[in-house]
Amino acid sequence: MDYIYYPKGVCSSKISVEISDGIIKKLVIDNGCSGNLQGITRLTEGMPVKEAIEKLKGIKCGSKSTSCPDQLSIALEKAWEQYKKQSA
């Protein structure tokens, strides 16, 4: 299942995630800090969706109330809900 999310309050402009069997199979994050986003992508691909959400949720960037990792957790929550509905 593919899901697209448009982050709010961060430099990233689009998150595309592919989920299969509860695992993040592919992740693409457009714009933002290239090195950090490459690291996040490599660390989360192959990880269970629920585990990634737990690890990333609530991370802040400086004085902002959110961050790219936090926005990814929101994208993953929404994608997971859609995935569960499609799998039911």
Backbone as a ProteinNet text record, in pm:
[ID]
protein_1_A
[PRIMARY]
MDYIYYPKGVCSSKISVEISDGIIKKLVIDNGCSGNLQGITRLTEGMPVKEAIEKLKGIKCGSKSTSCPDQLSIALEKAWEQYKKQSA
[TERTIARY]
83.4	0	88.3	58.5	132.1	49.5	119.2	51.1	135.4	70.3	138.8	85.9	178.6	144.9	221.2	156	217.6	241.5	367.3	399.8	367	350.2	319.5	422.9	470.3	559.2	704.5	744.1	883	929.7	1057.6	1114.6	1070.3	1046.2	1002.9	867.3	847.3	721.8	632.4	689.7	610.4	677.2	594.3	641.3	562.7	634.8	572.6	621.2	527.1	564.1	491.7	563.1	504.3	509.7	393.9	382.7	334.9	398.2	356.1	375.7	273.2	278.7	322	280.8	312.4	454.6	527.8	667.3	680.4	766	795.5	888.4	837.3	915.4	994.3	934.5	1002.2	954.6	1049.4	1018.8	1093.2	1021.6	1082.4	1032.8	1127.5	1093.2	1151.2	1065.6	1109.4	1143.5	1258.1	1309.1	1350.2	1402.7	1451.4	1601.6	1655.2	1799.4	1838.3	1906	1933.2	1996.3	2102.1	2169.9	2080.8	2009.3	1919.1	1808.4	1752.8	1642.6	1689.6	1811.1	1866.1	1885.1	1932.4	1951.1	1819.7	1718.2	1586.3	1531.8	1547.2	1497.1	1565.7	1697	1770.2	1740.4	1721.5	1694	1553.1	1457	1318.6	1275.1	1337.8	1300.2	1331.4	1233.4	1247.7	1199.6	1164.6	1119.5	967	916.4	771.6	716.7	602.3	540.9	521.9	467.6	440.3	567.5	675.8	803.2	855.5	847.4	893.4	812	681.2	595.3	639.8	659.3	700.4	833	927.5	1060.4	1061.9	976.9	983.1	883.5	776.1	667.8	717.8	687.1	716.5	852.7	935.9	1066.1	1043.7	1115.4	1102.6	1230.4	1218.7	1332.3	1351.2	1454.1	1477.8	1356.7	1310.7	1195.6	1061.5	1066.4	942.1	871.7	742.2	665.6	666.6	731.4	737	872.5	891.3	1014.9	983	1079.6	1057.9	1032.2	1108.2	1076.6	936.3	896.3	763	656.2	677.7	582.5	577.1	690.7	692	607.9	615.3	533	384.6	347.4	207.3	168.2	256.6	230.6	214.1	300.1	293.3	165.2	122	-4.1	-120	-125.2	-233.8	-225.4	-104.5	-85.6	-124.9	-90.3	-121.2	-272.6	-343.4	-489.6	-549.1	-499.7	-550.1	-515.5	-394.9	-350.1	-440.2	-473.2	-559	-698.5	-751.5	-882.7	-882.6	-776.1	-767.3	-745.9	-680.6	-648.8	-764.8	-862.8	-976.6	-1073
-116.6	0	123.5	217	343.1	453.1	545.9	656.3	782	895.3	1023.7	1118.8	1189.9	1285.5	1414.6	1528	1658.6	1719.4	1720	1767.3	1914.2	1950.5	2088.3	2137.6	2260.5	2323.3	2280.5	2213.3	2168.5	2197.3	2174.9	2199.9	2096.3	1974.9	1869.3	1904.9	1868.6	1905.8	1786.7	1665.6	1548.3	1422.7	1333.6	1204.9	1097.6	1007	893.5	767.3	683.2	561.1	442	332.2	206	108.7	52.6	-42.3	-176.4	-282.4	-417.3	-505.4	-578.5	-667.9	-596	-469.3	-393.5	-340.2	-350.6	-308	-192.2	-95.6	13.9	-41.8	-54.3	-110.6	-3.7	113.9	222.4	354.6	447.2	578.7	682.4	785.9	897.4	1025.6	1112.1	1240.3	1348.7	1435.9	1542.5	1668.3	1727.9	1852.2	1832.8	1934.8	1924.1	1901.7	1866.9	1846.1	1710.1	1710.7	1589.9	1478.6	1507.2	1403.8	1343.2	1428	1378.3	1292.3	1335.4	1260.5	1128.9	1127.6	1001	904	957.6	873.5	818.1	903.3	859.7	751.6	775.1	679	543.7	542.8	416.7	343.9	419.7	356.2	297.8	360.1	315	213.2	211.8	111.5	-27.4	-114.9	-248.9	-258.6	-145.5	-141.1	-155.5	-222.4	-225.4	-83.6	-57.3	75.5	121.5	36.4	75.2	114.6	42.6	73.2	209.9	238.6	367.8	481.5	464.6	568	595.7	490.7	506.5	580.8	552.4	613.1	759	796	927.8	1029.3	982.9	1070.3	1166.8	1294.6	1395.2	1461.9	1421.1	1485.7	1627.5	1723.3	1862.8	1908.3	2010.9	2069.4	2211.5	2230.2	2362.4	2409.5	2530.2	2586.2	2550.4	2475.6	2433.5	2327.9	2318.7	2219.2	2081.9	2071.8	1946.1	1935.6	1830	1807.8	1714.5	1693.1	1596.5	1455.9	1409.7	1278.6	1272.9	1379.6	1383.7	1382	1458.4	1458.8	1321.8	1253.2	1116.9	1025.9	1042.9	958.9	982.5	1106.4	1137.8	1072.8	1083.7	1020.2	869.8	809.5	665.1	625.1	707	677.1	676.9	777.5	786.9	673	642.5	533	400.5	380.3	256.3	238.3	346.1	339.7	299.5	359.7	326.3	181.4	139	2.6	-98.6	-72	-163.9	-171.7	-59.9	-59.6	-141.1	-126	-199.6	-348.3	-382.3	-521.8	-596.2	-519.9	-582.3	-649.9
0	0	0	-86.7	-93.8	-30	38.7	104.9	86.8	60.4	46.1	152.2	216.9	322.7	295.9	320	302.7	440.9	486.6	621.4	642.6	768.6	806.1	907.7	888.3	984.9	977.5	870	853.3	711.1	686.9	554.5	450.9	494	401.8	343.3	216	150.5	116.4	118.4	81.9	137.7	192.3	241.4	168.4	103.3	34.6	103.3	144.4	216	155.4	146.1	100.9	217.6	252	363.2	309.1	357.3	323	445.3	482	598.8	725.8	740	861.1	866.2	755.7	748.9	650	682.4	590.3	483.1	362.5	251.7	178.2	160.5	90.9	148.3	162.2	216.3	134.7	91.2	19.3	84.4	124	184	94.6	43.2	-46.6	32.1	-4.5	53.8	199.8	260	396.6	399.2	514.7	534.9	477.7	366.8	290.8	373.7	445.3	523	629.2	702.4	806.7	748	636.7	577.4	516.7	462.3	413.8	530.4	643	761.7	812.3	823	869	776.3	645.8	546.5	562.4	569.4	580.8	711.5	818.4	947	955.6	887.5	901.7	797.3	680.4	581.2	636.7	632.5	689.1	833.6	893.3	1032.2	1038.4	1142.3	1160.3	1177.7	1117.7	1122.6	1266.7	1351.4	1490.2	1564.4	1540.3	1606.1	1561.9	1433	1381.2	1441.8	1451.7	1510.7	1653.5	1732.2	1872.4	1884.4	1797.4	1805.8	1759.8	1665.2	1602.7	1658.8	1716.2	1763	1870.8	1851.7	1953.9	1943	1848.1	1830.7	1778.6	1837.7	1796.5	1727.1	1644	1573.3	1625.2	1708.1	1766.3	1843.9	1815	1886.7	1822.3	1712.1	1646.3	1731.9	1716.5	1792.4	1726.3	1610.6	1535.6	1466.1	1389.1	1313.8	1198.2	1111.2	1003.2	1058.3	1159.8	1216	1277.9	1346.6	1406.5	1297.5	1189.8	1078.6	1012.7	1005.7	952.4	1040.2	1171.7	1261	1235.4	1207.6	1177.1	1044.2	944.7	814.8	831.9	912.8	934.5	1007.9	1103.6	1173.8	1075.3	989.8	891.1	790	745	650.2	713.7	841	912.3	924.7	956.1	964.8	830.4	723	589.2	555.5	589.5	562.4	632.8	760.3	836.9	775.9	728.3	665.8	537.2	458.2	331.4	354.4	464	492.5	559.1	606.5	678.5	584.5
[MASK]
++++++++++++++++++++++++++++++++++++++++++++++++++++++++++++++++++++++++++++++++++++++++

